[in-house]
Amino acid sequence: MRTLTPDLAAELADAVYRMVKPRTGQYTFRPSRALEQSFDFNFNSDVIKATTGGFLPWLDSTTGFALIGHGINQYQGHIAIAIRGTNGLHDTLTDMNFGLSTGPSDTYVHTGFNSAFESMQPALESRLATHLRGNSVPTVHCVGHSLGGALASLTADWLRQKYKHLPYLYTFGAPRVGIEPYARRSTWSNRNIYRCTHGADVVTKVPLWPFCHAPVSEPGEYRLDGDRGISFAAHSMGLTGNPGYRNTAKGSDWSSLKTASTNFLSQAVRLRYEDRHQARFTADWADRLGAALVTLLKDAGYYTMVATQAVIGTALTFYDLLARTLAQLAAASEKLADQARGLLGHMLVFAKAAVTTVTNLGYRFIRWVFSRTLSALYGAVQGSLQLAEV
């Protein structure tokens, strides 16, 4: 089977942002020459709309969100589903709509992403049913950047569940879509997953645990640059003069691209309080802090209980539970108290808090540390999404 090349996948993820709806009421856009020679787009029938806005119904907005391309020339017999990412207030509300609901693979996923996907699912089914139920089933490629990557992932899972079809999945700067059962099921819902990231792109690190990326097989995550820290520009497709994913996913061979060398979330991480000033406000440290929290809960035997509570709670109640749990663990065990103190100290330095000394391990203090850390991280996410808007 022929996969999309890195540059063609990036061009698809980019091109869907350029859909324009003029006064005629029809969508149009100008694809690159490479895209014109690979896929044909019929704008009378192949624009898929979605509703975003999530938990604020009066702010919902229904707009063109995806394109279906029919393969030509070397991609004859292929279909590409390209889904755009965040482009305005309504889409940002969808990104931030923390909560869990049952996704297309009957596992728990991000409520905001799932609501947007469900709004576009009927149109997808209408356009694709005849192609996927015939004698000659095409190869399907699901492509997206940012929020579009999350929706592409859900679309791929839906294709596996509905049609027993294994698509290819290509994401650029995509956030985490679901919790562990979803992430693992997503691995076998696709022929292969090409997850492309930039080192300083914080959007790929959220939502925080218990959300996680699919544990894809080798080579895994494609790290397209060597940047570190956190940079708003790192999330862009390259439409606003930034380097962007379109400019780093170069070439016709995936094996020529670099892969990520460190996955902190798969490692046991225990942080020493006296080393807290080593922490930095970087995307890697966001992962390291998440791994340290998971390690602490597993060491205490509370991991499964807390992860289960995420299914029935909200962001507020979940982090309240985490704070209460850590306070209880610290009171019950000196060893776990030291581990919790190390985690909280590093969180404060990460968040650039004025106070980095951990003087007590009570619920209110721990909840305050979580609040500072989340505020710093999601502030960076918001800045990245705003800069990436077109």
N, C-alpha and C positions, 0 to 999 in steps of 0.2 A: 504494500500500500504506500502511496506517495503522501508524505506529510507536507504541510506548508513550510516554506523556508522561513528562517527567522525574520528576514526583511519583509517578506510578504505578510506574515502574521502581524508584524508591527504596523504595516501599512493599513491592513484591515481594521485593526484596533483604533488607528488614528482616523481613517477615512469616515467612519460612522459618525464622528463628531461634526463632520462637514456637511451633514444633511441640512438643506435649507428649504423652508416652506414659504415660498413667495405668495403673492396675493392670489395666484391661481388656485391655491389650496393643495397643490401637489408638491411632493418632496423631490429635490434634485441635489446632486453633488457632482463634483468633478474628480474622478479617481485618477490615480497616477497611471502612467502608461503600463507599468508592470501589472497593475491590478486589472486594467482594461483587457490585457492579454490573457488573464487567468480566470476571471469571473464576470458574469453578466448580471446586471441588476435591473429588475423591472419595477419601476417606482409606482406603477399603478396597483401592484399587488404585494410587493415584497418589503414594504415598510411595516415594522411591528411597533405598536404603541404600548406604553406601560404607564401605570399610575404611580407616582411617587409622592412622598409626604408623610406616609406612615401613620403615626399615632395622633396626628392633628388633622382630622378629616376636612376641615374648612380650608386647609392649605394644600390639599391634594392637587396635583397637576398631571394631566394626561398628555404626553408628548411622544414624538417619534423616538424610539429607543434602540431599535435594532434593524438590521438589514439582512436579507437572505440573498446570497449570491449563488448563481448556478454556474458550475465550472465549464470552461471551454478550453480548447487546445490541450495542453498537458494535464489539465484538471477536469477534463471531460468525465462526467459521471460522479463529480464531487459536489457537495453543497457546503457553503460557508455561512455560518450565523455569526455576524459581528454585532456586538452590543456595546453601546457607549457607556462612559462613566459619569461621574458627578458633573453637573452643568447647571448650577443654580441652587437656590434655597431649598426647593422641594426635594431635590436629590440628596442634599446634605442632611436633611431631616431623616431621610431613609437610612443613610449611613449611620446616624447616631441613634437610631431606634433600637436600643438594647433590649433584648428579650428573646425568648425561644418559642418557636412553633414547629409543627411537624412539616418537614420538607418533602419533596417528591420521592425520596428514597425511604420514607417512613422513619427518619431519624430527626433529631432536633437541630434546627438551624436558626440563624439570626432572623428575628421577626421582620425587620424592615426590608431586608433583602428578599425574604420569602414572599412578603406582600407584593412587592414590585414584580417578582417573577410570576406570581399567580395572576396578576393583572394582564400579563402578556401571553400567558399559556394558551388561552383559547385561539388567539390569532396564530401562534406558532403551530398549533395542531391543525388548524384549517389549512395552512400553507404547506405543511410537511406530510400530512397523512397519506396522500396518494403516492408520494415518493418512497415512503418507508414501509408501505404495505404491498408493494408490487413485487414482481419476480426479480427485478434487478435493483437491489437496494444500494443507494449511493454511499460513498464515504462522506461522513459529516465532520466538519471542523467547527468547534465552538471557540470564539475569540472575544476577548474583552479586556479593557483597561479599567483599573480602579473598581468602582461599583459595577462596571460592566464585566469585570473579571469574576466578581461574585455571582452575577446573574448568569454568566456563561457556565460557571460550575454547576449551578442549579439546573440549567438547561441540559447539560450533559447527563446529570443524574436522572432527569425526567425522561430523556431519550432511552436510557438503559432500563428504567422501570416500565415505561409505556410500550416501547417497541423492541425491547431486548437488543438494542443497537448500541454498540460501543463506539462513541465518537472520539476524536482527538480534542484535547482541551489545551488552549494557549491563553495564559493570563499575563498581564503586565501591571505590576504595582497593585495587585489585588489584596484586599483584606481577608481575614479569616472568616469563613462562612458558617461553620458549625462546630459542635463539640466533638469529642473523640470518636463516638460511633459513626457519625456522619463522615468525618475525615477519613476514617479507615474504609468505609464503604465506597467513598468517592474514588479511592485508588483503583478498585476493580470495576468502576463504572465507566472507565475510559480506556481506550487503547494505549494511550500514553498521556502524561501531563507535562506540559512545558511551562513551568512557573518561572517567570522572569522578574527579577527584582534589581533595584539599585541599593547600594550599601547604606545610603543615608535617607532612604525613603521610609518614614515612620508609619505610613498607612498600611504597609505589609505586616506590621506588628500588632495591629488591633483588629477586632476587639481583643482584650486581654484574656488570659485563662479564665474560664474553661474552654474558650474557643481555641482552635488550633488548625493549622494547615494539614492537608492530606499528606501522610507519610509516603510520598511517591518513591518509586523504585529508582535505581541509578539511571541517569546521573543526578536526578532530583532537581534542586533549585538552580536556575541559571542566574548567576550574579554578574550582571552586565557591565559593572564598573567597579572600581576599587575605592570609591569614596567611603568616608567614615563620618561619624557625627550624626546630626539630623539637619537636613536641608529641605526647605519647602520646595525648591526647584527640582529636587530629585524625583518628585512624583509625576512631573509633567510628561506628556507624550512628545513634547517639543514644539507645541503650537505657538508658544509665546516667546520664542527666542531662547528658551532654555535648551540644554543638550537633549534631554528627554529620551524616552524609551525608543522612539522611532529612529533616533540617531545612534543608539548603542546596540540594538538588535540587528546587526549587520551580517550580510553574507547569506549563502545558500546552504550552509551546513551547520547543524546544531552542534556537532562535535568540536567546532572551532571556537565555541563560546566557553567562557569560564564558568565553573560551578561553585556554589557556596561551599566553604570548607568547614564551617562551624554551625552546628545546630544545638544551641544551648538547651532548648526545650526537651531534647532527648537525653540529656545528661543529668546526673545528680550534682547539684550545686549547693554548697554550704558556705555562707559568707561570714567572715570574722568581723566583729564590730570594730576592732582596731584597724582594719584595712578599709574602712568605709570611704575614706577620701580618695581611693582609687577609682571610685565610680565616676562616670561621665554621662552627660546627657546625650546619649547616642542610641541608635536603633539596636545595636548589639547588646547594650546594657539593658534595654527594655526587655529583651529576651532573657537575659541572664537573671534579672529580678523575678521574672515569671517562673523560671526554672527553680530558683531558690525557694519560692513560695510553694511550688508543687513538691519539692524535695522535703520541706518541713512537714507538710501535711502527710506525705507518705511515711516519713520517719515516725510520725505520731500515730499512724494508723487511721487518720481521719480523711484521707483523700477521697475515697468513694462516697462517704457521707456528704462531704461538702459539694462534690461534683454533682451528686444527685439533687441537692437542694437548688442548684442553678436552674433546673428544669421547671421548677414550680415558683420561682421568684422573679424579681426584677433586679435591675442593676443596684438600686438602693438597698433592697433587702439582702441581696447576695453579698455585698461588701460589708453590710452590718453583720451578717453571719460570719464572714471571714474574720472581722475584727474581734468578735466575741469568742470565736474559736481560738484565735491566737492568744488572746488574754487568758483563756482557760488553760491552754497548753503551757504557757509561761508560768502560771501559778502552780501547775502540777509537777513540773520537772525542771530542774536547774539546767540540764543539758539543752532542753528545748527552749528554755528562756534565753540562753546564750545564742542559740540559732536564730530565734525571733529578733533579738536585739541586733544581731548582725544584718539581718534582712532590712529592718526598719531604718537602721543607720545609713545603709547604702541607698535606700529609697529617698531619704531626705537629701543626700548629696546629689543624687540623680535629678531630683526636682529643684535643685538650687535653692533650697529653703534656707532662710536666715539662721535657723536653729537646726543643728545637725546632731545634737546630743540627745541620746535616748535616756531620759531620767526615770521613766516608769513604763510598765507594760500593761497598763489598764486599757479597758475597752475604748474610752474616749480618746486617749492619746493615739492608739493604733488606728482608730477610724480617721483621725485628723491626718495622720501620715498617709493613709490610703487616699484621702481627699486631695492632698497636695500633689501626690504622684500622678493621680488620674488627671488633675487639672493641667499639670505641665504637659503630659503626654497628649491629651486630646486637644490642648491649645495648639500644639505643633501639627496635629492631624488637620485641624480646621484651617490653619495657615496653608498647608500643603494643598488641600482641596480648593481653596479660593484661588491660589496661584495657578492651579491646573485648569480652571474654568476657561471656557472659550466664548 
